[in-house]
Amino acid sequence: MKRPKKRYERRKKENYTNIEEWIPKTKLGKEVIEGKITSIEQIFEEGRKIMEPEIVDFMLPDIEHELILIGGSPGKGGGKRRTPARRTARMHKSGRRFNTTCLVVAGNKDGYVGIGIDRAPEFQNAIRKALKKAKINIMPVKRGCGSWECGCGENHSIPFEVRGKEGSSIAVLKPAPKGLGLCVSDSVKKLMILAGIKDMWIKSSGKTRTRTNYIKAVFNALKKLNTIKTD
């Protein structure tokens, strides 16, 4: 008998924006609707900032998203069971008020990826808000074959070693030869798959158990790839 998927696994495939009902509010959004901007590459070449998530939905209709397991609950016999949301509480005169925080990664599996983190009292609203931020923060990822063991020239890895930092979490991304796969943790693997990277080594240090900072450190490392010009 096939095991049913968990509730959050079904929800993560939903799209929370409706292009048909979209009324652009920014100059960039109006130019996209009018056809003056024909590709998302043109937006980044002109150095313009995306302020509406619908722009990304319009330019990248095949974009997908995944939830990073940043929360936890006590498991049976000790330990911690990872959950896709982190729940916090604060005291008020009327009692406790709970907030749910979610971290979402969005990408098209072909060179574009973004991350977003946000919170809301309800789980579904937290996902919706985090997904919008992930689409607004989307960026191109420079890919290549920088491994001395390979040299095939294809875009299966990254062109050179790069380092990213967030808080006390440090991530060093290293190019790997073709066919090796992603030698990274499960949470980072979701980010790499949506970015379109198939082979990667990673070396991490610091407090990597804080997954929000760890994912941000990896994302900052990918962002540094765009700051270095290559032939």
Secondary structure, DSSP 8 states (H G I E B T S, - for coil): ------HHHHHTT-----STT----SHHHHHHHHTS---HHHHHHTT-----HHHHHHH-TT-EEEEE--EEEE-TTSSEEEESEEEEEEEETTEEEEEEEEEEEEE-SSSEEEEEEEEESSHHHHHHHHHHHHHHT-EE---B---TTT----SSB-SS-EEEEETTEEEEEEE--TTS-EES-HHHHHHHHHHT---EEEEEES-TTSHHHHHHHHHHHHHHGGGS---
